[in-house]
Structure formats: C-alpha cells, structure tokens
Amino acid sequence: MGKTIYVGNLPFSATEEQVRDLFAAFGEVTSVKFVNDRDTGRFRGFAFVEMGAGADEAIRDLDGKDFGGRDLRVNEAKERAPRPGGGLRRRSPYRTA
C-alpha cells in the first residue's frame, strides 16, 4: 500500500518534475500534487507525494535536505481534520444577483 508524504518549504520555483525526480531515487512515485492558493492560483510552497516502497527511506533522508536553497520539511502526511460547517449559506441582502 502506498504512503502519502508531505513536502514543505519548497522553493516557489520548484516544478512537479523536479520533486518527482528527487523522490524517484527512493522508489516508484505514484503522484505529485502541488498545492495552489484558492484565490490567487499561486503555488503555496508545499506538495504531497505518493509512493510505495522506499517512502520511509525518502522521509528519513530528505527531511532537512537543501533543495533550491531551502531546507525541506518531509514527513508522513496526516489525515486532514474535518472542517466545521456544511450549513446553509446565507446570501447578503445587498447582493443583486
């Protein structure tokens, strides 16, 4: 079964291909997902990498490693906590459309 890895403190100039190549040295990379800001669409400086065998070694060896002038933060991704909400969205009385 695969493992999802959080990769933080990535330089804003990094590409998915560069991150894939970095992790591929430890095993097969299933996917790389860069996280972008919802409003601006700009890269937020972190990504998630999915890989099978070699994930633990990648976490151990790449955490704190310099990549593009920045020290990476690499660890196993944690399950996202449920967000409150889900209720009805109220419309502003000043909205015309």
Summary of the structure (lengths in Angstrom):
residues: 97
radius of gyration: 17.4
end to end distance: 48.2
largest distance: 56.5
contacts: 222
relative contact order: 0.27
helix: 18%
strand: 32%
